[in-house]
Structure formats: structure tokens, C-alpha cells
Amino acid sequence: MDFILSPGDVLPEDGYRGMLIGRVWLPGNNKVPAGPSVVVVAEHGVYDITNSYPTSADLMNADKPATAAANADGAIRIGGTEEILLNSNPDARSPEKPYFLAPIDLQSVKACGVTFLDSLLERLIEEIAKGDSQSADAVRETMGKEIGVDLKGVEPGSSEAERLSKSLKEKGLWSPYLEVGIGPDAEIFTKAQPMSAIGIGAEIGILESSTWNNPEPEAVLIVNSRAEIVGATLGNDVNLRDMEGRSALLLNRAKDNNGSCAIGPFIRLFDQTFSLSDLKNLEIELAVEGDDEFSLVGNSNIGMISRDLESLVAQTINKNHQYPDGLALMTGTMFAPTKDRGAPGKGFTHHPGDAVIIFSPPLGALINRINFCDKIPPWDFGTAALLRN
């Protein structure tokens, strides 16, 4: 499905009020080779601040990144937001003009799984009950009695979670997903390699061999090398459910493929207009529009996450594991589409050409289109290329 990227569709609800950081691919000339630049996206234009902060990671590692970006020396206006967004659609892109990239570069791309306990337990109930609503009610009631509280009150790693764990093991119902869902240790894995994430407008990649896959709309924490959460953006942790469902050991095959991680449109740094407290109440909306006139909508609310955002960061970067270039941490989703697409009972899966829109008022909209991994542009600009550039 075709789409036109415009500031009205992509920017946060309050426009340019916050400090928005992006990355732009700049065409080369006789003096400067083509390559990425770190930019501030502002009302009067998009400003290159690479002279002060050569990489996004450098800016995030600065003391007070929002202030640092606002006071960057040597900022150069490279164009308006509207014209660069228009050129960020690969179907209408001119190689002679700038276009937006993912707003991160050297940061490690990490992701959390099974962080919304309610949806996890409901999926387990559905599996045990085999789709029978009366049986599901009985299973739900039994689980409630076992833990002694409403399921919505279960805190991972708590005594209530431990009792539930014991009960489920006795019933032969345990799984690796339940372990990370209610156990003390969160599931945190490497989603993609540094420099491989795609940005606003680019094509998302899925394997042609996958017959069951879906988007995962998530908030993405931007964390510096000091384990400080300095801002946030949106992400699509694309999931090949058939691959991962065959074996948990196929997680990497299901998650890390060409173009399978979308992040953007911009990093909104924490300042007086947007804080970590605001992020904790974030509502994320998703829409999928297909060429077959299929449409799907859903949402995910960070307020319903089962683990504190700070806890997820602490389990990722700590005395046992450092990230000198910082990291982007995808926080998980409560959205799991079940709407049939095609034959009844087959559920949802992507078709090439699907437009995927992930939106949250303070962060704007991340808009991409689906294609097969081998049909989208290959990833050919990595860390070594950045260093040479």
C-alpha cells in the first residue's frame, strides 16, 4: 500500500515542542562522501549537528543530551522536515536528496519479551482450554485460587509468582515463556546488530518462508553508557511466530533478519516537555492496511507492563555487562493479533505491501511497509563503513 510521509502524520502530537533527534542520509559531493548525519528536527528545519556529535551514541552519552543538542556548535540546516520526509519513501526517493534513517547508530539493539503478564497468562489459559470459553473460566478461577490474588496483581519474581510457578509445574504446564514472564529474570535478547535498524518509510523484512508473522509495536528506551534512560522512540520488533513457535532456540532466526527491526521516527529526549513518568503512561496504537483491503487496529499500554522500565534497564546494563555506546531497549508489547486474514481460524499474518503504522501522541508515528527480506535493499552500511565515513 502506498503512503505519503508528511509532518502532520509523523511528528508528535505537540509538534516540535520537544527535543527531537534523528539521523539523515546525506548525498555526497566532490568534497564530502555520502553518509549519515545526526540531526535536530525543529520547526524551522532539520539541522545537522554531526560536527559536535558524530554519532547518535555520542550525543546520548553527553551530559544532559537535550541541552547538548540545543547548544551544539556548528549546526547546519540541511532542509525542511517535510521535504526530507517525502524523500524517505523508497518508492519516491531521489538519491540526490537527504532522507531519514533510524535515529540510532552504534547502540546495541536489545529487546524484552513477555513483559505484559496479563496477555501471557491469557494466552496460556486459551491454550489449556483449547478455545472453550467455559473451560477457560474454570482454568482462570483455578489459577486465581492458586495464587490467592487477582492475576492482574502478579508481580514477576514475587512470592505470589513463585506459588503460581509451583502450581503450574505440578500440573505440567510450565514453559520457558512462563519462566521469564513471572520469574525473577526478564527475557532480554539481542534483536538486531548496531547500524542495521531501518527508519521511517523504509521496508520491513520478513522471511518468505514464514507463514505466520506479525508486527510488535513497542516503546523503545534510549539508554546511554551510564545506564541512564535519556529518551524514547517507537519500534517494531517484527516477529516470525511460526519460526519461534517451532523452538525457542530459533529466536534469533525469528527476530534478526534483513530489515526486521524498525525504529523511529525520532528520539524524543527527556526534558521539561517529556519525562520518564510520561513514558510510563504511554499508549501505543497500531494499524495495518493491506493491498487486499484488510485492516487491523490494536493498542498497547505501557502502564500495564509487568516489570518497571528501570528494572528492565538494570537487568540489561550493569556491572556484569557494559555497553560503551549505549543501547536501544525495546520494552515488549501486549498486542498479539488474532483477527483472521483469509480462511477462518488461520489468524493474522503479514502480506507483502502491508502498511504498518505505529503511533503514540508524544513520539509521533513510525510508518513502514512490509516486503520479503531478500526483496528489500541489503544492509551494506555497517560500523566499519561509518568509521571510514
Phi, psi and chi 1 to 4 in degrees:
 res  aa     phi    psi   chi1   chi2   chi3   chi4
   1 MET       -  132.6  174.0  169.5  -72.0      -
   2 ASP   -76.4  149.8  -65.8  -27.9      -      -
   3 PHE  -147.7  156.5   50.8   75.7      -      -
   4 ILE  -115.5  125.1  -63.1  175.6      -      -
   5 LEU   -87.3  124.3  -58.1  175.7      -      -
   6 SER  -135.4  155.7   68.6      -      -      -
   7 PRO   -55.5  -38.1  -26.8   35.4      -      -
   8 GLY   -62.5  -30.1      -      -      -      -
   9 ASP   -88.4  -29.9  -65.4  -34.4      -      -
  10 VAL   -99.4  -37.0  172.1      -      -      -
  11 LEU   -69.5  158.6  -73.8  171.7      -      -
  12 PRO   -57.5  162.7  -24.2   34.0      -      -
  13 GLU   -59.6  -32.1 -159.6  170.0   61.6      -
  14 ASP   -95.1   21.0   58.7   -6.5      -      -
  15 GLY    64.0 -125.9      -      -      -      -
  16 TYR   -95.0   17.8  -60.8   98.3      -      -
  17 ARG   -65.4  -35.5 -174.9  164.8  174.9 -102.3
  18 GLY   -89.7  176.0      -      -      -      -
  19 MET   -89.7  108.0  176.6   56.2   72.2      -
  20 LEU  -105.5  125.4  -55.2  177.5      -      -
  21 ILE  -115.2  132.0  -57.1  -61.2      -      -
  22 GLY  -134.1 -175.9      -      -      -      -
  23 ARG  -132.0  141.3  -73.6  171.7   64.6 -114.1
  24 VAL  -128.5  137.3  166.1      -      -      -
  25 TRP   -84.6  122.1 -177.2  -90.8      -      -
  26 LEU  -104.7  132.4  -68.2  178.3      -      -
  27 PRO   -65.9  148.9   24.5  -33.2      -      -
  28 GLY   -83.9  173.0      -      -      -      -
  29 ASN  -145.9 -167.0   53.7   44.6      -      -
  30 ASN   -65.1  -22.7  -67.1  -26.4      -      -
  31 LYS  -103.5  -31.5  -63.5 -179.2  179.8  179.9
  32 VAL  -127.3  129.9 -179.2      -      -      -
  33 PRO   -72.9  156.0   28.0  -35.5      -      -
  34 ALA   -63.3  147.8      -      -      -      -
  35 GLY   169.9  179.4      -      -      -      -
  36 PRO   -86.3  148.9   30.2  -32.7      -      -
  37 SER  -131.6  146.6  -72.6      -      -      -
  38 VAL   -82.7  133.8 -178.4      -      -      -
  39 VAL  -133.4  154.7  -61.0      -      -      -
  40 VAL  -101.4  128.2  171.4      -      -      -
  41 VAL   -98.4  110.2 -180.0      -      -      -
  42 ALA  -127.9  170.0      -      -      -      -
  43 GLU   -59.7  -37.8 -176.3  173.4    3.5      -
  44 HIS   -94.3    6.5  -59.5  -64.9      -      -
  45 GLY   149.2  178.1      -      -      -      -
  46 VAL  -105.2  123.8  177.0      -      -      -
  47 TYR  -115.0  125.7  -67.5   85.8      -      -
  48 ASP   -77.9  120.8 -176.1   -9.8      -      -
  49 ILE  -115.4   22.9   59.8  170.0      -      -
  50 THR   -63.9  -26.7  -52.9      -      -      -
  51 ASN   -60.0  -32.4  -75.1  -28.0      -      -
  52 SER   -94.0  -36.3  -67.0      -      -      -
  53 TYR  -134.5   93.7  -59.7   99.0      -      -
  54 PRO   -60.4  -26.3  -21.7   32.2      -      -
  55 THR  -133.8  159.5   68.0      -      -      -
  56 SER   -59.1  -39.5  171.2      -      -      -
  57 ALA   -60.5  -39.7      -      -      -      -
  58 ASP   -60.4  -43.9  -75.1  -38.7      -      -
  59 LEU   -65.5  -43.3  176.5   58.7      -      -
  60 MET   -64.7  -29.1  -57.4  -50.9  141.8      -
  61 ASN   -82.4   -6.5  -85.5  -21.0      -      -
  62 ALA   -69.3  158.1      -      -      -      -
  63 ASP   -72.2  121.7 -177.1   33.4      -      -
  64 LYS    54.8   74.6  -60.9 -179.9  179.8  178.2
  65 PRO   -54.3  -37.5  -26.8   35.2      -      -
  66 ALA   -63.6  -42.6      -      -      -      -
  67 THR   -68.4  -40.0  -58.3      -      -      -
  68 ALA   -61.7  -42.6      -      -      -      -
  69 ALA   -66.1  -41.1      -      -      -      -
  70 ALA   -64.4  -28.5      -      -      -      -
  71 ASN  -110.0   19.0  -63.9  -54.7      -      -
  72 ALA   -63.0  132.7      -      -      -      -
  73 ASP   -77.6  147.9  -67.9  -29.1      -      -
  74 GLY    71.7   24.7      -      -      -      -
  75 ALA   -63.7  135.7      -      -      -      -
  76 ILE  -124.3  126.9  -58.5  170.8      -      -
  77 ARG   -73.0  125.7 -171.6 -178.1 -172.7  -82.4
  78 ILE  -110.9   -2.8   58.4  174.2      -      -
  79 GLY   151.6 -178.2      -      -      -      -
  80 GLY   -93.6  156.5      -      -      -      -
  81 THR   -58.6  -42.9  -54.9      -      -      -
  82 GLU   -62.4  -46.3 -177.1  172.8   11.0      -
  83 GLU   -68.6  -34.6   61.6 -175.5  -77.0      -
  84 ILE   -74.0  -36.1  -61.5  176.7      -      -
  85 LEU   -63.7  -43.3  -82.6  174.3      -      -
  86 LEU   -58.9  -35.7  -74.9  172.9      -      -
  87 ASN   -83.9   -1.4 -159.5   47.9      -      -
  88 SER   -87.2   -7.3  -61.9      -      -      -
  89 ASN   -81.2  117.2 -176.3  -20.7      -      -
  90 PRO   -59.5  -25.3   12.8  -22.4      -      -
  91 ASP   -71.2  -24.4  -72.4  -19.9      -      -
  92 ALA  -120.5   21.2      -      -      -      -
  93 ARG   -83.7  135.3 -179.5  172.3  -61.3  164.7
  94 SER  -103.0  125.0  166.9      -      -      -
  95 PRO   -66.3  -11.1   24.7  -33.3      -      -
  96 GLU   -90.6    1.3  -54.5  -57.1  -41.8      -
  97 LYS  -126.1  157.6  -62.8  178.9 -179.7  179.3
  98 PRO   -70.8  154.1  -13.7   26.9      -      -
  99 TYR  -148.1  156.3   58.0   88.0      -      -
 100 PHE   -78.3  145.8  -75.4  110.1      -      -
 101 LEU  -114.6 -179.7  -56.7  167.6      -      -
 102 ALA   -60.7  143.9      -      -      -      -
 103 PRO   -79.4    3.6   29.0  -35.0      -      -
 104 ILE  -113.9  161.7   60.6  170.3      -      -
 105 ASP  -137.4  -79.1   41.9   42.8      -      -
 106 LEU   -79.1   -9.0  -64.8  177.4      -      -
 107 GLN   -63.8  141.4  -65.7   94.7  -28.6      -
 108 SER   -69.8  141.2 -178.4      -      -      -
 109 VAL  -103.0  106.8 -174.7      -      -      -
 110 LYS  -112.1  160.4  -50.5  -68.3  -74.3 -172.8
 111 ALA  -145.5  148.6      -      -      -      -
 112 CYS  -106.6  143.9  -57.2      -      -      -
 113 GLY  -120.8  156.3      -      -      -      -
 114 VAL    53.8   47.8 -159.1      -      -      -
 115 THR   -97.9   -4.7   50.1      -      -      -
 116 PHE  -111.2   96.0  -72.8   84.2      -      -
 117 LEU   -62.4  -39.2 -178.4   59.2      -      -
 118 ASP   -58.1  -47.7  -63.2  -17.1      -      -
 119 SER   -68.3  -33.6   59.0      -      -      -
 120 LEU   -62.0  -49.3  163.1   68.0      -      -
 121 LEU   -66.2  -36.1  -66.3  178.3      -      -
 122 GLU   -65.8  -37.6  -74.8  -59.0  -47.0      -
 123 ARG   -64.7  -37.4  -76.0 -164.1  -64.5  -91.3
 124 LEU   -65.2  -42.7  176.8   63.2      -      -
 125 ILE   -60.2  -44.9  -69.1  165.8      -      -
 126 GLU   -60.9  -39.3  -69.0  168.5    2.5      -
 127 GLU   -65.9  -44.7 -179.5 -178.4    9.6      -
 128 ILE   -66.9  -40.5  -62.9  168.2      -      -
 129 ALA   -80.3   -9.4      -      -      -      -
 130 LYS    57.1   36.3  -58.4 -174.6 -174.5  -56.4
 131 GLY    83.7    0.3      -      -      -      -
 132 ASP   -86.9  114.7 -175.7  -22.1      -      -
 133 SER   -63.9  -36.3   60.2      -      -      -
 134 GLN   -66.3  -42.5  -68.5 -177.4  -23.6      -
 135 SER   -63.9  -38.1  -62.3      -      -      -
 136 ALA   -60.9  -40.7      -      -      -      -
 137 ASP   -61.9  -40.3  -71.5  -21.0      -      -
 138 ALA   -66.2  -41.9      -      -      -      -
 139 VAL   -64.2  -42.8  172.6      -      -      -
 140 ARG   -62.6  -42.1 -171.7  175.4  -67.3  107.6
 141 GLU   -65.6  -40.2 -177.2  179.8   -5.2      -
 142 THR   -63.2  -44.6  -60.8      -      -      -
 143 MET   -62.3  -41.3  -75.9 -173.1  173.1      -
 144 GLY   -60.1  -39.9      -      -      -      -
 145 LYS   -68.7  -37.6  -70.9  179.7  179.2  178.4
 146 GLU   -63.1  -41.2  -70.8  -68.4  -15.8      -
 147 ILE   -92.0  -13.8   62.8  174.7      -      -
 148 GLY    80.8    0.5      -      -      -      -
 149 VAL  -142.1  170.3  -65.4      -      -      -
 150 ASP   -62.0  141.3 -169.6  -60.2      -      -
 151 LEU   -57.1  -30.5  -70.5  177.0      -      -
 152 LYS   -67.5  -15.7  -66.3 -178.7  180.0  179.1
 153 GLY   -94.1    2.8      -      -      -      -
 154 VAL   -72.0  125.1  177.1      -      -      -
 155 GLU  -104.2  125.3  179.0 -177.5  -11.3      -
 156 PRO   -53.0  133.8  -26.4   35.4      -      -
 157 GLY    83.1   -3.1      -      -      -      -
 158 SER   -82.1  173.3   65.4      -      -      -
 159 SER   -64.3  -35.4   57.3      -      -      -
 160 GLU   -63.1  -42.0  -70.1   83.8   -0.6      -
 161 ALA   -65.5  -36.7      -      -      -      -
 162 GLU   -65.2  -40.1 -172.2  175.8  -12.6      -
 163 ARG   -64.9  -41.5  -74.6 -161.9  -63.3  -89.4
 164 LEU   -62.9  -41.7  176.1   58.2      -      -
 165 SER   -58.1  -47.0  168.6      -      -      -
 166 LYS   -62.3  -43.2 -177.8  178.6  178.3 -179.4
 167 SER   -62.7  -44.8  171.1      -      -      -
 168 LEU   -67.3  -36.6  -67.2  173.6      -      -
 169 LYS   -65.2  -39.7  -73.9  177.8  179.8  176.9
 170 GLU   -63.7  -29.6  -70.1  173.3   -9.3      -
 171 LYS   -90.3    1.6  -67.4  177.6  172.1   61.5
 172 GLY    70.6   29.1      -      -      -      -
 173 LEU  -107.1    9.1  -57.2  175.8      -      -
 174 TRP   -76.0  154.3 -161.0 -116.3      -      -
 175 SER  -153.7  162.3   76.9      -      -      -
 176 PRO   -58.8  -31.8  -23.8   33.4      -      -
 177 TYR   -70.7  -36.6  -62.0   99.7      -      -
 178 LEU   -68.1  -34.3  -77.8  164.9      -      -
 179 GLU   -59.6  -46.0  173.2   61.8   38.6      -
 180 VAL   -82.7  -16.3  -64.1      -      -      -
 181 GLY   -76.4  -39.3      -      -      -      -
 182 ILE  -123.6   -3.1   64.9  175.8      -      -
 183 GLY   -80.1  177.4      -      -      -      -
 184 PRO   -72.4  -23.3   25.5  -34.1      -      -
 185 ASP  -103.9  127.2  -60.9  -46.8      -      -
 186 ALA   -76.6  155.7      -      -      -      -
 187 GLU   -84.1  114.8  178.9 -167.7   11.6      -
 188 ILE  -133.0  120.0  -58.5  170.2      -      -
 189 PHE  -132.2  166.7   57.2   91.9      -      -
 190 THR   -83.0  116.6  -62.4      -      -      -
 191 LYS   -81.4  -44.3  166.7   61.2 -175.0 -179.6
 192 ALA  -155.4  165.7      -      -      -      -
 193 GLN   -83.5  152.6  -51.5  -49.6  -53.9      -
 194 PRO   -54.4  138.6  -26.5   35.2      -      -
 195 MET    81.1   -1.4  -59.2  -69.3  -63.5      -
 196 SER   -98.1  -12.7   70.8      -      -      -
 197 ALA   -68.0  143.2      -      -      -      -
 198 ILE   -95.4  161.1   63.6  168.6      -      -
 199 GLY  -114.5 -163.1      -      -      -      -
 200 ILE   -56.6  131.1  178.7   75.8      -      -
 201 GLY    90.7  -24.8      -      -      -      -
 202 ALA   -72.3  165.7      -      -      -      -
 203 GLU   -87.1  131.7  -71.0 -176.3  -50.6      -
 204 ILE   -81.7  141.5  -68.7  171.2      -      -
 205 GLY  -103.9  133.5      -      -      -      -
 206 ILE  -125.8  152.4   57.5  173.2      -      -
 207 LEU   -71.2  136.9  -64.6 -178.9      -      -
 208 GLU   -64.0  -26.0 -168.3  166.0    1.0      -
 209 SER   -77.9  -10.0   58.6      -      -      -
 210 SER   -84.0  130.9  173.5      -      -      -
 211 THR  -111.6   -0.7   58.4      -      -      -
 212 TRP  -145.5  103.1 -173.4   24.4      -      -
 213 ASN  -148.2  161.6   48.6   72.3      -      -
 214 ASN  -158.3  162.7   61.0 -117.7      -      -
 215 PRO   -76.3  156.3   31.3  -34.9      -      -
 216 GLU  -131.4   95.0  -66.7 -165.1   -7.3      -
 217 PRO   -74.1  125.4   27.8  -32.9      -      -
 218 GLU  -142.5  154.3  -54.5 -176.8   14.9      -
 219 ALA   -81.0  140.8      -      -      -      -
 220 VAL  -117.1  120.2 -177.7      -      -      -
 221 LEU   -83.0  134.1  -52.7  179.5      -      -
 222 ILE  -101.1  114.9  -56.2  -58.9      -      -
 223 VAL  -119.4  133.7 -176.3      -      -      -
 224 ASN   -91.2 -176.5   65.0   19.7      -      -
 225 SER   -68.0  -15.5   62.3      -      -      -
 226 ARG   -93.9   12.8  -60.1 -177.0  -65.1  -83.4
 227 ALA    66.6   24.9      -      -      -      -
 228 GLU   -94.9  131.1  -61.7  166.6  -18.4      -
 229 ILE   -81.7  113.6  -52.3  172.6      -      -
 230 VAL  -107.4   -7.9  -63.5      -      -      -
 231 GLY   178.9 -171.4      -      -      -      -
 232 ALA  -153.8  161.0      -      -      -      -
 233 THR  -151.4 -170.8 -173.4      -      -      -
 234 LEU  -107.8  155.1  -63.9  170.4      -      -
 235 GLY  -146.6  157.6      -      -      -      -
 236 ASN  -122.6  103.0 -170.6  -12.4      -      -
 237 ASP   -87.6   71.2  177.8   11.7      -      -
 238 VAL   -51.1  134.7 -176.1      -      -      -
 239 ASN  -126.4  127.7 -172.6   20.3      -      -
 240 LEU   -93.4   94.5  -50.9 -175.6      -      -
 241 ARG   -67.1  -31.4  -59.4 -177.7   71.2  178.9
 242 ASP   -69.4  -37.8   45.7   -0.5      -      -
 243 MET   -65.1  -52.0  -65.3  -72.5 -178.8      -
 244 GLU   -67.1  -33.4 -172.7  175.9   -8.7      -
 245 GLY   -66.7  -28.7      -      -      -      -
 246 ARG   -65.9  -37.3  -78.7  164.3   47.0 -160.7
 247 SER  -165.4  137.0  169.6      -      -      -
 248 ALA   -62.5  -22.5      -      -      -      -
 249 LEU   -75.2   -7.3  -62.1 -179.4      -      -
 250 LEU   -94.8   15.6  -70.2  173.4      -      -
 251 LEU   -55.0  -45.4  176.8   65.6      -      -
 252 ASN   -64.2  -37.6 -170.4   66.5      -      -
 253 ARG   -65.7  -35.0  179.6   67.0  166.5  160.1
 254 ALA   -77.4  -26.5      -      -      -      -
 255 LYS  -107.5  -40.3  -69.6  -70.5 -169.8  178.8
 256 ASP  -107.2   91.3 -171.9    2.4      -      -
 257 ASN  -135.0  171.9  -61.4  -65.9      -      -
 258 ASN   -57.9  117.8 -174.8   31.9      -      -
 259 GLY    73.3   16.5      -      -      -      -
 260 SER   -88.4    4.6   63.7      -      -      -
 261 CYS  -129.2  114.5  177.1      -      -      -
 262 ALA  -108.6  132.9      -      -      -      -
 263 ILE  -137.5  135.9  -68.6  179.5      -      -
 264 GLY   150.2 -163.8      -      -      -      -
 265 PRO   -74.3  -34.0   29.0  -35.4      -      -
 266 PHE  -139.5  156.4  -45.6  114.8      -      -
 267 ILE   -81.7  127.3  -64.3  170.0      -      -
 268 ARG   -99.7  112.3 -176.7  163.3 -172.5  171.1
 269 LEU   -75.4  149.0  -65.6  174.4      -      -
 270 PHE   -70.1  130.7  -69.3  156.3      -      -
 271 ASP  -156.4 -159.2   58.0   12.0      -      -
 272 GLN   -69.1  -14.6   69.6  -85.2   12.1      -
 273 THR   -96.5  -15.5   71.1      -      -      -
 274 PHE  -157.5  125.5 -178.3   62.1      -      -
 275 SER  -130.4  175.2   67.1      -      -      -
 276 LEU   -62.5  -35.1 -177.7   58.7      -      -
 277 SER   -62.5  -40.2  -64.0      -      -      -
 278 ASP   -62.7  -40.7  -63.4  -37.0      -      -
 279 LEU   -62.5  -35.7 -177.0   63.7      -      -
 280 LYS   -68.9  -13.0  -70.8 -178.1  177.1 -178.7
 281 ASN  -110.6   19.0  -64.9  -55.1      -      -
 282 LEU   -69.7  134.5 -155.5   67.8      -      -
 283 GLU  -105.4  127.4 -175.2   84.0   18.5      -
 284 ILE  -115.5  126.7  -60.7  174.7      -      -
 285 GLU  -108.7  148.3  -60.2  175.2    7.3      -
 286 LEU  -130.0  140.2  170.6   84.7      -      -
 287 ALA  -137.7  136.2      -      -      -      -
 288 VAL  -121.3  127.7  177.3      -      -      -
 289 GLU  -125.1  122.8  -60.7  -71.2  -19.2      -
 290 GLY  -106.9  162.3      -      -      -      -
 291 ASP   -67.1  -17.9  -68.9  -29.7      -      -
 292 ASP   -88.5   15.2   56.6   -6.7      -      -
 293 GLU    68.0   13.0  -61.0 -174.4   -5.2      -
 294 PHE   -76.7  141.4  175.2   89.3      -      -
 295 SER  -138.2  149.2   63.9      -      -      -
 296 LEU  -144.3  135.5  174.2   74.5      -      -
 297 VAL  -130.3  152.8  -64.7      -      -      -
 298 GLY  -167.5  178.5      -      -      -      -
 299 ASN  -151.8  163.1   62.5   72.6      -      -
 300 SER  -141.3  134.1 -172.6      -      -      -
 301 ASN  -115.8  118.5 -168.9  -47.6      -      -
 302 ILE   -61.2  -26.4  -59.5  -61.4      -      -
 303 GLY   -62.4  -16.9      -      -      -      -
 304 MET   -99.0    7.2  -62.4 -179.8   68.5      -
 305 ILE   -66.3  145.6 -159.8  166.4      -      -
 306 SER   -88.5  -12.5   60.3      -      -      -
 307 ARG  -125.7  142.3  -61.2  179.8 -170.6  -91.6
 308 ASP   -61.3  143.7  -72.1  -21.7      -      -
 309 LEU   -59.8  -39.2  -61.2 -179.9      -      -
 310 GLU   -63.3  -35.2  -64.2   94.7  -31.9      -
 311 SER   -66.3  -40.8  171.4      -      -      -
 312 LEU   -62.1  -41.5  -68.2  172.1      -      -
 313 VAL   -65.5  -42.9  170.4      -      -      -
 314 ALA   -64.2  -30.2      -      -      -      -
 315 GLN   -79.6  -11.9  -70.7 -156.2   34.3      -
 316 THR   -97.4  -51.2  -51.3      -      -      -
 317 ILE  -117.9  122.0  177.6  170.3      -      -
 318 ASN  -164.9 -167.0   47.9   57.1      -      -
 319 LYS   -66.7  -17.0   63.5 -178.8 -179.4 -178.6
 320 ASN   -91.4  -18.2  -62.9  -44.0      -      -
 321 HIS  -151.5  116.8 -159.6  -38.9      -      -
 322 GLN  -106.6  154.6  -63.3   78.3   42.4      -
 323 TYR  -132.1   91.0  -68.3   86.9      -      -
 324 PRO   -61.9  -23.9   17.1  -28.9      -      -
 325 ASP  -100.3    9.4  -64.1  -52.6      -      -
 326 GLY    76.7 -172.7      -      -      -      -
 327 LEU  -153.9  159.0   61.0  111.2      -      -
 328 ALA  -111.2  120.5      -      -      -      -
 329 LEU  -112.3  110.0 -177.2   60.7      -      -
 330 MET   -78.4  130.0  -52.6 -179.2   85.3      -
 331 THR   -96.0    0.8   54.1      -      -      -
 332 GLY    97.6  169.6      -      -      -      -
 333 THR  -141.7  152.3 -176.8      -      -      -
 334 MET   -98.4    3.8   61.7 -176.4  -70.2      -
 335 PHE   -91.9  123.1  178.1   71.4      -      -
 336 ALA  -138.1   97.8      -      -      -      -
 337 PRO   -66.6  134.7   25.1  -33.7      -      -
 338 THR  -124.2   -3.0   58.0      -      -      -
 339 LYS   -61.6  128.3 -179.0 -179.8  178.5 -179.9
 340 ASP   -65.1  138.3  -72.8  -25.8      -      -
 341 ARG  -124.3   98.4 -174.4  176.7 -160.9  175.2
 342 GLY   103.7 -129.0      -      -      -      -
 343 ALA   -65.0  138.8      -      -      -      -
 344 PRO   -57.0  138.6  -23.5   33.5      -      -
 345 GLY    86.5   -4.6      -      -      -      -
 346 LYS   -87.7  -13.5  -66.9  -66.2 -174.5 -179.5
 347 GLY    72.2 -165.0      -      -      -      -
 348 PHE  -100.0  141.7  169.4   81.8      -      -
 349 THR  -149.3  155.9 -165.2      -      -      -
 350 HIS   -72.6  151.8  -87.7  -53.1      -      -
 351 HIS  -117.9  145.4  -70.8 -176.9      -      -
 352 PRO   -54.5  139.0  -26.1   35.4      -      -
 353 GLY    97.8  -12.9      -      -      -      -
 354 ASP   -57.3  134.6  -77.0   -6.4      -      -
 355 ALA   -93.3  130.4      -      -      -      -
 356 VAL  -117.6  120.3 -177.5      -      -      -
 357 ILE  -117.9  119.9  -57.8   98.2      -      -
 358 ILE  -113.5  124.1  -60.6  172.7      -      -
 359 PHE  -134.3  141.3  171.9   75.5      -      -
 360 SER  -145.6  132.3 -175.8      -      -      -
 361 PRO   -49.9  -44.7  -30.4   37.1      -      -
 362 PRO   -78.2  -14.9   -9.0   25.0      -      -
 363 LEU  -114.1  -11.1  -61.2  176.8      -      -
 364 GLY    89.3 -153.4      -      -      -      -
 365 ALA  -128.6  132.3      -      -      -      -
 366 LEU  -100.6  116.1  175.3   61.5      -      -
 367 ILE  -121.3  124.7  -55.5  172.7      -      -
 368 ASN  -142.4  171.2  -57.6   96.6      -      -
 369 ARG  -126.7  149.7 -167.5  170.2   52.6 -129.8
 370 ILE   -90.4  139.5  -62.4  -67.6      -      -
 371 ASN  -153.5  172.0 -155.2  -15.2      -      -
 372 PHE   -76.9  147.5  -65.4  128.6      -      -
 373 CYS   -54.2  -39.0  -68.0      -      -      -
 374 ASP   -83.7   -2.4   60.7  -23.4      -      -
 375 LYS  -102.0  -14.4  -59.8  -64.4 -168.5  -61.2
 376 ILE   -91.7  164.9   68.4  175.6      -      -
 377 PRO   -57.3  136.3  -25.2   34.1      -      -
 378 PRO   -67.7  155.1   26.1  -34.2      -      -
 379 TRP   -80.1  112.4  174.8   36.4      -      -
 380 ASP  -130.5    4.1   57.4    8.9      -      -
 381 PHE  -119.2   95.1 -166.4   93.7      -      -
 382 GLY  -106.5 -161.1      -      -      -      -
 383 THR   -62.9  -42.6  -54.5      -      -      -
 384 ALA   -62.4  -40.0      -      -      -      -
 385 ALA   -63.7  -38.5      -      -      -      -
 386 LEU   -64.3  -42.5 -179.4   66.3      -      -
 387 LEU   -63.7  -42.0  -69.0  173.5      -      -
 388 ARG   -65.4  -38.7  -71.7 -168.3  -64.3  -91.4
 389 ASN   -65.2      - -178.6  -93.1      -      -
